[in-house]
Amino acid sequence: MTKDLAGVFAILTTVLLMAITDALIKVFMGDVSLWQLFLTRSPFALVLLLAIAAVLPGRGIGSALASMRDPWVLLRSFIVILMYLFMYMSFPYLHLAVMGAAVLIAPIFTALMSALLLRDRVGVRGWFGVALGFIGVLMISRPGSDVFQPAIVLPVIAGLCYSMTAVLTRAKLQHVNTIGVALSLNTILLIFSGVLVLALTFVPPPEAWVEQFPFMLRAWAPMTRPEWGIIVIMAALTCGITVLLTLAYQIGQTVVIATLEYSYLIFAGVIGFLFLGEVLDGFSLLGMMILTGAGILVATRPKAAPRSNP
């Protein structure tokens, strides 16, 4: 198997694992809060990540732990938590594939921020993709119609956060230990979710608020043995996503890998239909195809040639 083919296999597997993880979270949201889910998942994920760091050749556990103290790594972790917050807040209101489509406006935000902050060249093709992407989002959300869900704004903000992490990673974290970045995120998630679970349990918000936003404001709930088993599975999926996503970009062509991330819409649509009873209408499917085309245009736009020193 060539490196390019292995990269394609790695990203497709990664995206499938992402869709499965999101579907499991959507199933869980009827029983436990998002913060309880993070609190119970993070310790297992940390153990698995440390085990991966121990067996991977190269930098090892010491380098991973040292990377956790990098201020840019910490900033990235907080932005990812914001992304999770906005993305999962939309779960009770949006189909899995629709949420994914809104988040996948991220490459368009990334192009805009790269042009403004990193002086990247966007070009006519890139700007056309940006405009087309917004048309795709409008097709999916249809503001002003009876099917419009204000919650569509939440995953769009999550996509903006995702783009911020992409630009930050490119600008400041290209040579930082990847496992250390994942360890930092899960450690902060553990602390942050633990504080929130304690607060919601011992200082509960008004019952009306909990009924309105149970996935975000529910106190600690007892968990069954099968639920703990699913938590362990989700931790393993999270670690698999971390390792395979990094591997895909290391061994595959960046343009191909970035484009194949849009296969999430296919996996999410199929999983949502088969296991969650979610059926997408024609406008949503058309909007997803437009958004996917826009993302491909932006991802494959010609890059500026490096300047030679006089």
ZIKACOR-V892137 format. One record per residue. PHI is phi in whole degrees, 0 to 359 (999 if undefined). OMEGA is omega as a letter, one per 40 degrees, with the letter a starting at -180 (none if undefined). D_CENTER is the distance of its C-alpha to the mean C-alpha in Angstrom with 2 decimals. Layout:
# ZIKACOR-V892137
phi={PHI PHI}
omega={OMEGA OMEGA}
d_center={D_CENTER D_CENTER}
This chain:
# ZIKACOR-V892137
phi={999 289 297 297 293 295 295 297 299 295 287 295 294 300 294 298 297 298 296 296 299 296 294 296 297 295 291 292 296 278 242 227 281 301 288 294 298 295 297 277 280 301 300 295 297 297 297 295 295 296 295 296 298 289 263 290 290 113 281 80 294 303 294 296 293 295 294 297 271 295 303 290 294 296 299 299 298 294 293 296 298 299 300 302 301 291 293 282 298 275 303 293 246 238 295 301 291 294 301 298 297 294 295 284 285 307 303 289 299 299 298 296 291 296 294 281 262 253 59 288 275 266 79 298 298 295 293 296 297 300 297 295 297 294 296 298 296 295 295 287 274 49 300 91 263 291 269 296 245 304 297 298 294 297 292 295 295 299 297 297 298 301 296 298 293 295 293 297 297 294 282 234 234 297 247 274 303 294 296 297 297 293 297 300 300 289 293 294 300 298 292 298 291 297 298 292 297 298 296 290 279 261 230 293 286 305 302 298 294 297 294 283 229 296 293 259 240 291 285 301 238 301 240 277 299 300 294 296 297 293 300 297 299 296 297 295 298 300 294 299 298 300 288 290 296 297 298 301 283 281 251 257 283 303 298 295 296 298 293 289 298 289 296 306 297 291 299 294 296 292 296 298 289 284 246 245 67 266 241 267 272 298 296 296 297 296 299 295 295 296 295 297 300 297 298 294 300 291 292 258 295 298 269 292 291 297 283 268 284 292}
omega={i i a i i i i i a a i i i a i i i a i a a i i i a i a a i a a i i a i i i a a a a i i i i i a i i i i i a a i i i a i a a i i a i a a a i a i i i i i a i i i i i i i a a a a i a a a a a i a a i i a i a i a i a i i i a i a a i i a a a a i i i i a a i a i i i i i i i i i i i i a a a i a i i a a i i a i i a i i i i i i i i i i i i i i i a a a a a a i i a i i i i i i a a i i i i a a a i i a i i a a a a i a i i a i i a i a a a a a a a i i i i a i i i i i i i i i i i i i i i i i i a a a i i a a a i a a i a a a a a i a i i i i a i a a i a a i a a a a i a i a i a a i i i i i i i a i i i i i i a a a a i i i i a a i a a none}
d_center={28.32 27.65 24.82 23.41 23.57 22.03 19.07 18.70 18.98 16.40 13.61 14.73 14.74 11.25 9.97 12.52 11.45 7.88 10.03 12.53 10.52 9.37 13.04 14.42 12.86 14.35 17.58 17.67 17.42 21.09 22.29 20.48 18.58 14.95 16.55 18.81 16.10 14.42 18.02 19.12 16.22 15.98 19.60 19.28 16.18 18.24 21.24 19.59 18.03 21.53 23.10 21.03 21.99 25.57 25.92 24.13 26.82 26.90 25.83 25.61 24.92 26.85 24.78 21.49 23.02 24.43 21.13 19.86 22.52 21.53 21.15 18.52 16.44 17.00 16.12 12.74 12.16 13.33 11.17 7.93 9.94 10.70 7.25 7.19 10.75 10.70 8.20 10.17 13.35 13.38 13.40 17.20 17.94 15.90 15.80 12.69 13.14 13.99 10.90 8.90 11.62 11.38 7.78 9.06 11.76 9.87 12.31 15.08 14.31 14.00 17.38 18.92 18.03 19.07 22.29 23.02 22.12 22.49 25.13 23.46 25.32 23.68 26.82 28.06 25.81 22.67 23.91 24.80 21.26 20.06 22.73 22.00 18.33 19.57 22.09 19.51 17.69 21.23 22.10 19.28 19.91 23.68 24.58 28.15 28.26 28.61 25.23 23.34 20.84 20.33 17.06 15.61 15.61 13.00 9.91 11.71 11.79 8.08 8.07 10.90 9.36 6.77 10.13 11.98 10.29 11.04 14.53 15.11 14.35 16.69 19.28 19.55 17.77 18.72 21.11 19.58 19.32 15.85 16.62 17.78 14.51 12.88 16.09 15.94 12.58 13.90 17.30 16.41 14.42 17.63 19.92 18.19 17.76 21.27 22.83 21.38 22.50 25.91 26.23 25.39 27.78 30.68 30.36 28.98 28.35 30.64 30.52 29.97 26.70 25.55 26.61 24.68 21.37 21.81 18.18 17.99 21.68 23.11 25.00 24.93 25.76 27.53 25.67 27.40 27.59 25.55 22.73 22.87 22.76 19.54 18.06 19.22 17.79 14.28 14.83 16.00 13.10 10.72 13.35 13.73 10.20 10.86 14.30 14.00 11.35 13.77 16.69 15.74 15.77 18.85 20.97 19.94 20.58 17.79 18.53 18.52 15.28 13.43 15.30 14.59 10.80 12.23 13.69 10.74 12.94 15.85 14.55 13.11 16.42 18.56 17.08 17.19 20.74 22.06 20.81 19.89 22.62 20.51 22.46 21.38 24.18 25.35 24.14 20.49 20.82 22.59 20.06 17.26 19.70 20.48 16.92 16.40 19.73 18.88 15.80 18.13 20.82 18.82 17.43 20.99 23.01 25.78 25.20 28.04 30.47 30.82 33.79 36.79 38.68 42.21}
